[in-house]
Amino acid sequence: MKNFLLSLIFTVSVFMQIQAKPGADIGEKAPEFNLKSLTDNSKVTLAGLKGKVVLLDFWASWCAPCKISMPHLDGLSKKYKNFVVIAVNVDDDKQNAIDFLKEMNLDINAVHDSAKEVVSAYDVPEMPTAYLIDQYGVIQYMHSGYSQEKLDKLEFAIRGLIDRK
């Protein structure tokens, strides 16, 4: 019986370790980041955005859905006060990202995750993936991929957080 209990405890602990995954989930504190802007090399941190609703959008210049979603996100960043979009680029060569932004004529807060530390901390499943973070640094909404329905839900969530006191 003692061996059975020890075996059961071992199995449960291994299972729990397998189930524990890195990343960021809804309702959890968003992982901090410190990245350089693609446009002026200034530092952008999550802590520096405290008090604002933040959309952290992971994208790449080679991502076809990103070409569709980025102009919408750029528009959202201009539409709402106390809201900021941080577009986290994961390209190996940051010049590809700079060229993409120029080609698309986007004026969005874009940063470069050269070491892939932030994309790893958030455990990003695909491009694009967006995390909506409230004024207190807690992830309130997340979606991957692109569709108009997802963008509509995202905007609804943004309005709800901005209106929240």
C-alpha positions as a Python dict, from the first residue, in 0.01 Angstrom:
ca = {
    (1, 'M'): (0, 0, 0),
    (2, 'K'): (286, 235, 84),
    (3, 'N'): (445, 175, -259),
    (4, 'F'): (113, 239, -426),
    (5, 'L'): (72, 575, -247),
    (6, 'L'): (428, 680, -330),
    (7, 'S'): (372, 582, -691),
    (8, 'L'): (46, 777, -701),
    (9, 'I'): (206, 1088, -548),
    (10, 'F'): (493, 1069, -797),
    (11, 'T'): (253, 1029, -1091),
    (12, 'V'): (38, 1323, -980),
    (13, 'S'): (342, 1549, -931),
    (14, 'V'): (479, 1460, -1277),
    (15, 'F'): (137, 1520, -1432),
    (16, 'M'): (112, 1860, -1262),
    (17, 'Q'): (455, 1959, -1392),
    (18, 'I'): (356, 1858, -1744),
    (19, 'Q'): (33, 2056, -1716),
    (20, 'A'): (209, 2369, -1589),
    (21, 'K'): (299, 2568, -1895),
    (22, 'P'): (482, 2892, -1939),
    (23, 'G'): (297, 3183, -2086),
    (24, 'A'): (28, 3429, -2011),
    (25, 'D'): (-338, 3348, -1958),
    (26, 'I'): (-650, 3554, -1913),
    (27, 'G'): (-686, 3673, -1555),
    (28, 'E'): (-312, 3656, -1488),
    (29, 'K'): (-63, 3937, -1445),
    (30, 'A'): (94, 4013, -1783),
    (31, 'P'): (466, 3935, -1804),
    (32, 'E'): (682, 4248, -1794),
    (33, 'F'): (882, 4342, -2103),
    (34, 'N'): (1152, 4589, -2197),
    (35, 'L'): (1191, 4630, -2573),
    (36, 'K'): (1337, 4886, -2812),
    (37, 'S'): (1114, 5086, -3041),
    (38, 'L'): (1161, 5015, -3411),
    (39, 'T'): (1141, 5382, -3496),
    (40, 'D'): (1357, 5567, -3243),
    (41, 'N'): (1532, 5301, -3027),
    (42, 'S'): (1358, 5427, -2713),
    (43, 'K'): (1270, 5167, -2449),
    (44, 'V'): (910, 5052, -2409),
    (45, 'T'): (809, 4870, -2090),
    (46, 'L'): (479, 4740, -1963),
    (47, 'A'): (545, 4911, -1629),
    (48, 'G'): (576, 5243, -1814),
    (49, 'L'): (223, 5196, -1950),
    (50, 'K'): (58, 5137, -1612),
    (51, 'G'): (-282, 5303, -1593),
    (52, 'K'): (-348, 5254, -1966),
    (53, 'V'): (-526, 4975, -2148),
    (54, 'V'): (-260, 4801, -2360),
    (55, 'L'): (-298, 4580, -2662),
    (56, 'L'): (16, 4374, -2704),
    (57, 'D'): (7, 4241, -3061),
    (58, 'F'): (270, 3991, -3179),
    (59, 'W'): (336, 4006, -3553),
    (60, 'A'): (589, 3938, -3827),
    (61, 'S'): (650, 4093, -4169),
    (62, 'W'): (607, 3751, -4337),
    (63, 'C'): (264, 3697, -4176),
    (64, 'A'): (-20, 3738, -4428),
    (65, 'P'): (-296, 3791, -4167),
    (66, 'C'): (-77, 4058, -4003),
    (67, 'K'): (-95, 4261, -4325),
    (68, 'I'): (-472, 4270, -4285),
    (69, 'S'): (-492, 4324, -3908),
    (70, 'M'): (-218, 4583, -3857),
    (71, 'P'): (-402, 4873, -4029),
    (72, 'H'): (-707, 4800, -3808),
    (73, 'L'): (-492, 4803, -3495),
    (74, 'D'): (-329, 5127, -3609),
    (75, 'G'): (-679, 5275, -3640),
    (76, 'L'): (-779, 5153, -3293),
    (77, 'S'): (-467, 5310, -3143),
    (78, 'K'): (-580, 5649, -3273),
    (79, 'K'): (-948, 5604, -3186),
    (80, 'Y'): (-935, 5561, -2807),
    (81, 'K'): (-780, 5766, -2530),
    (82, 'N'): (-600, 5589, -2244),
    (83, 'F'): (-535, 5303, -2486),
    (84, 'V'): (-211, 5206, -2656),
    (85, 'V'): (-117, 4937, -2907),
    (86, 'I'): (231, 4789, -2877),
    (87, 'A'): (308, 4590, -3191),
    (88, 'V'): (577, 4336, -3099),
    (89, 'N'): (771, 4227, -3405),
    (90, 'V'): (945, 3889, -3402),
    (91, 'D'): (1136, 3904, -3732),
    (92, 'D'): (1499, 3793, -3714),
    (93, 'D'): (1599, 4099, -3918),
    (94, 'K'): (1439, 4413, -3777),
    (95, 'Q'): (1486, 4593, -4110),
    (96, 'N'): (1212, 4367, -4254),
    (97, 'A'): (976, 4502, -3987),
    (98, 'I'): (1077, 4863, -4053),
    (99, 'D'): (1021, 4815, -4427),
    (100, 'F'): (682, 4652, -4358),
    (101, 'L'): (566, 4949, -4149),
    (102, 'K'): (679, 5197, -4417),
    (103, 'E'): (520, 4995, -4698),
    (104, 'M'): (190, 4972, -4507),
    (105, 'N'): (215, 5340, -4405),
    (106, 'L'): (156, 5253, -4039),
    (107, 'D'): (220, 5489, -3751),
    (108, 'I'): (194, 5235, -3471),
    (109, 'N'): (405, 5181, -3157),
    (110, 'A'): (622, 4901, -3287),
    (111, 'V'): (898, 4727, -3092),
    (112, 'H'): (1137, 4448, -3180),
    (113, 'D'): (1173, 4129, -2977),
    (114, 'S'): (1518, 4041, -3112),
    (115, 'A'): (1596, 3779, -2845),
    (116, 'K'): (1243, 3629, -2864),
    (117, 'E'): (1219, 3660, -2484),
    (118, 'V'): (879, 3831, -2483),
    (119, 'V'): (722, 3599, -2739),
    (120, 'S'): (846, 3313, -2522),
    (121, 'A'): (723, 3469, -2196),
    (122, 'Y'): (374, 3504, -2343),
    (123, 'D'): (393, 3160, -2510),
    (124, 'V'): (257, 3303, -2834),
    (125, 'P'): (93, 3023, -3037),
    (126, 'E'): (87, 3189, -3382),
    (127, 'M'): (109, 3518, -3569),
    (128, 'P'): (-75, 3738, -3512),
    (129, 'T'): (-167, 3696, -3147),
    (130, 'A'): (-294, 3980, -2930),
    (131, 'Y'): (-321, 4022, -2553),
    (132, 'L'): (-544, 4293, -2410),
    (133, 'I'): (-406, 4410, -2077),
    (134, 'D'): (-606, 4628, -1838),
    (135, 'Q'): (-494, 4936, -1646),
    (136, 'Y'): (-366, 4714, -1364),
    (137, 'G'): (-149, 4489, -1580),
    (138, 'V'): (-388, 4192, -1592),
    (139, 'I'): (-462, 4010, -1918),
    (140, 'Q'): (-834, 4044, -1990),
    (141, 'Y'): (-864, 3912, -2346),
    (142, 'M'): (-654, 3717, -2595),
    (143, 'H'): (-696, 3601, -2951),
    (144, 'S'): (-486, 3444, -3225),
    (145, 'G'): (-520, 3476, -3598),
    (146, 'Y'): (-734, 3724, -3783),
    (147, 'S'): (-1102, 3762, -3863),
    (148, 'Q'): (-1338, 4057, -3863),
    (149, 'E'): (-1538, 3886, -3588),
    (150, 'K'): (-1227, 3868, -3368),
    (151, 'L'): (-1151, 4236, -3431),
    (152, 'D'): (-1509, 4329, -3340),
    (153, 'K'): (-1485, 4133, -3013),
    (154, 'L'): (-1149, 4293, -2941),
    (155, 'E'): (-1287, 4643, -2989),
    (156, 'F'): (-1583, 4561, -2765),
    (157, 'A'): (-1339, 4443, -2495),
    (158, 'I'): (-1126, 4758, -2537),
    (159, 'R'): (-1431, 4983, -2492),
    (160, 'G'): (-1534, 4789, -2182),
    (161, 'L'): (-1192, 4831, -2022),
    (162, 'I'): (-1159, 5199, -2110),
    (163, 'D'): (-1503, 5271, -1965),
    (164, 'R'): (-1421, 5078, -1647),
    (165, 'K'): (-1326, 5289, -1348),
}
